[in-house]
């Protein structure tokens, strides 16, 4: 999936998580997902823990971090 279309999955809303970037308006901050990955969790580990996330959500977090 292209970077641009992945980035549409990341939203910023002052009413959600104090305006931190989150996945699809859900209360999953991009920062938290990146911390899981940095700690050694795999995409599959994260998806198993949070069933409402999709693999493209995790890739969107990485694309967001790369852009930042």
N, C-alpha and C positions, 0 to 999 in steps of 0.2 A: 504494500500500500504506500502511496506517495506521502511525503512529509506533510504537505499542505492539508490533505484530507485527514490525516491522523490528528493534526493540531486542532481540528474542529471538535474533537472529543474533549478538549481541555477548556473549561469555562472558569470565568472569574466573576463572582457576584458578591458584593459586600454583605449580603444577607446569609451567605453560606460560608462557613469556616473563616469568618472575618476577612473575606476577600482573597483568601489564598487560592491559587490555581487548584482546581479539583477536576475529577474525571466525570464528564457528562452531567454536571450539576449534582452529582451524588456527593456524599460527605467523605470522599476518599481524596485527601490532599496528594497532589503530585509528589510533594516532598516525602511523604510517608512511603509511597510506593518505591521511590528511589532509595530510601533508607533500607527497605527490605532487600532490594537488589544488591545494594552495597554490602549488606551483611551476608550475602551468599545465597539468598533464596532465589530459586529459579522462577521463571514465568509460571510454570506449572504449579509450583508451591503456592504462589500468590493466588492463582485461579482456584486452587483447591480450598484455600482459606476464605476467599470472598467470591461466592458463587454468582453474584450479580455482575462481576467484571468479565471482560472479554480480553483475549490476547491483544487485540488492537489497542485496548485501553492502556496496557502496559507499554506497548510500543509508542503510543502517543506521549506517555510520560518521558520516555527516552528522547523522543524527537523534541519535546518542549525543553528538556534540559540541554540538548545539543544547541538549540536555537538561542537559549539564554547565555 
